[in-house]
């Protein structure tokens, strides 16, 4: 990848994020979240929104065990 590659932010069903080139097919199990830009811009977005690194299923199990 060169520095001019445009990226998009993807999220999977576990609320995990990934950066992906916009001109490459999105892999199964991932969906675009609507953010595109440079790698740095997309990475900054992920840093802002992905505040809990635990997979969603783990967060839900932990929340249910506390109830």
Secondary structure by P-SEA (a helix, b strand, c coil): ccccbbbbbbbccccbbbbbccccccccccccccccccaaaaaaaaaacccccccaaaaaaaaaaac
